[in-house]
Amino acid sequence: MAAAGSIANKLIVLWKCPYTRTYLPHLFLFISVLGSLLKYLELVSQSYFSNSRNVLNVYFVKVSWGWTLVLLLPFIYLSNSYKRSRAFVLKRLTSLLVATLIWYICTETFFYIEDVTGECQANTLKGPGEITTKAACKKAGMIWDGFDISGHSFILTFSALIIVEEMVAMLQIPNSHRNTFLDCLYIALNVIVAIWIWMFACTSVYFHHFIDKLLGTSVGVLGWYVTYGVWYPKFSLPGLPPQPNEQKEHA
């Protein structure tokens, strides 16, 4: 479809600007701090997005890593195939395994910290030591009060940053070598990034304490930086996505 190609071209122009990608991590940290301040000062009124049951949270954020994998897997395969060998494409696909491992380790660590630092708020009413786990507390219809590092802040930051890094491959593919499916994938990834940024802002102004959100955001930025800023540029496995104006074949 010509329309998809036209929209993709406009988005490519946006991401060709180096500042757009360079300052995205700073944007997440800024939103986290500003949103927390607005929440503390109670300057933002309640809205549809202050309810955790809103459609974007239930059908997108709650399964955010699923959306990231479903869209990035075919996109990395197709966008990294232009003038590159199959071996290069397969190596690049391992970046999703690395990212998934980081996501799993971080989220499980957050859950563990919350478990070991918390207690059931109604524990005194049930008897000392009667409810000692988060699962039992919630099953009893009570609230587990632990150090709850914001998983939303982490996953939305981390996911958006790696998507933007992988979308760079699109900048080096001429129009004549793109197809409608690739253009639609690219548009969908941009839409997901926009949703992640919006929902990150909603998390910042409506939910969690400041330190919870700042830590979650910082871990997301750190996960991105260690991989795409330190590891991938130095090693070919998985390596960085094809950069604009790169033409040589990679093995």
N, C-alpha and C positions, 0 to 999 in steps of 0.2 A: 504493500500500500504506500502510495506517495505521501500520504498524511503522516504515517509512522516515520518515514525517512526524514520528512521536514521537521518534525518535532525532535527526533534524535539529533539532527544537525544543530538545532538551537541549543540543546543541552550540551552537546560537544563543545560549542563555543563558550558556554558558561564554565565548563571544567577545564578548558584550555588555559584559563587565567590561573597562573601559579598560586596567586594569593587565595583563591577559593579553596584549594586543598591544604595549603600551608596553615591557614588560620582556623581550620575546622576544629582541631583539638582544643584550641584556645576558646572557641565559641562554646563548646560543651562546658568547660570549666567556668566560663563567664556566666552562662545561663544557670549553672548549679548554684553559684554564689548569689547572683541577683535574685533568682527564684526563691532561695532560702530566706533572703532578706525580706522579700515581699510577703512571704508566708509568716515570718516572725512579726512583722508590722501589721499583719492582717489587712493588707491593702488590696488583695485580690478576692473578689466575692465568689461564692460557690457557683458552680456551673455544671453543665452536663458532664464535663470532663473531670470534675471533682468526685464523681461517683465511679468507683473502680469497675462497675459493671457496664461502663460505656462500651460501645461496639468496637472501637479501635483497640481498647485494652483487652477485651475478651477474645477477639478473633485475630488480632495481630500481635500485640505485645506479649501476651501469655504464651504464644507459640512463635516468638520472634526468631529464634534460632532456626526453626523449621523453614520459615519464609526465606531466611538468608541462604540456607543450603539449597533449597529448591530452585531459587533464582540464580544463584552464583554458579552452581555446578554446570549447567548447560552454557552459561555465559562465558565462563573461563575456558571451557572446551572450545567453543566457537571463536571467541575473540583472540585466543592465543594460538590458533591454528594458522593464521595468516602469515605465510612465508616462514613458518617454523616447523620443525620436525615433530613427529608424533611423540618421540621421547621427551622433547621439551614440554609438550602439552601435558603429558602424564606427570612430569615432575611438578609442573605448576599446580596441578590438581591436588597434590599433597598438601598445599597450603590450607585447604579446607580441613584436612585431618589435623593439622597443627592448631588451627583456630578452634576446632571442636574440642580438642584436648584442653586448650586454655579455658574455653567456656566451661567445660565440665569441672575441671579442678577448682576454678574460682567460685562457681556457684555452690559446689559441695563444701568448700571451705567456709563460705558465708553461712550456709546452713549449720555447719558444725559449730562455728563461733556463736551463733544465736542459741543453739541448744545448750552449750556448756556455760553460757553466761546468764541464762534466763531462769525465770521461775514463774510458776502459775500465779496470776494475780489473786486468785481466790484460794490459794493454798491454805491459809490460816483458817478458813471456814471448813475445809475438808479434813483438817488434821495434819500435823507436822509430817512432811515427807510422803504424804499419801499420793500426791501427783508430782512426779519428778521429771516427766518428759513432755516435750512440746506436743507430740502426737496424742498423748493421754489427756493433756490439758484441753486441746482443741476438741477432742472427742467428747469431753465433758461440757462443751459449750462455753469454755472460758478463754481468757487471753493469756498467751505466753509472752512475758515481758523480758526480752533479751536484747543483746547488742545486735541490731538488725541492719547490717550493711546493705544498702539499697541494691538489690539485684537488678532492678529496672534501670537504674542509673548506669550500672556496669554494662549490661547487655546492649542497651540502646546506643551507648557510646562506642563500645567495641565493635558492634555489628556495623554501624554506620561508617566508621573509619575504615574497616577492611573492605567494605563494599566500594567506597570511593577509591581506595587504592587499586582495586581490581578493575574498576571502570576505566582506568587510564589506558588499558589496552585498546579501547575503542578509538582513541585519538589517533592511532597510527594506521587505521584501516580506511582506505579510500572508499568513497561511495560506491564505486563500481564493484567492489568485492564484498559488500554487505547485502544481506537479504532481509526480508520483512520480519522473520522470526528473531533475528539478532537485534534489529532495531526495537522490536517490541520488548524483548528482554531488557535492553538498555533503558527504555522508558520505564518499565516496571521497577527496575532497581533504583532509578531516580525517585520514583513515587514512594518506594519503601524508605529511602533515606529521608525524604520530607516527612513521612509519618513518624519515623523514629525521632527526628529532631523535635517535632511538635509534641509527641508524647513524653519526651524527655523534659521539655519545658513544663508540661502539665505535672509531671512527677515532682519537679523542682518547686512548684508553687503550691501544691496541694498535699504532698505526702512526705513522710519521713522527717527525721531531724537533720540539721545541717551537716553534722559530721558523718552521718550515715550516707548521705548523698555525695558528699565530697570524696569520701573513701571509695565508694562504688565507681564514681566517675574517674577518679585517679587510677584505679586498677584497670579500667577499660582503656584509658589512654596509655598506660604503661604496657599493657598487653599488645596494643598496636605498635608502640614504639620499639619494643624489644624485637618484634618480628620484622616489620616493614622498614624500620629505621636502622636496626643493627644487624640482625641475622641475615635476612634475605639479600641485602646488597652485597654481602661478603661471600655468600655461598650459593652454588647453583641449584641446591636442593632445599626448598623448592624454587628459590630465586625470585626476583621481582617480575611483575607483569611486563610485557613488551612496552617500551617507552616510545613516545612520539619520535618519528624520524629514524628509528632503528630499522635497518633493512637486512642486516646480515642474518644468516641461518644459524640457529642454535642447535646443538646436538643434545 
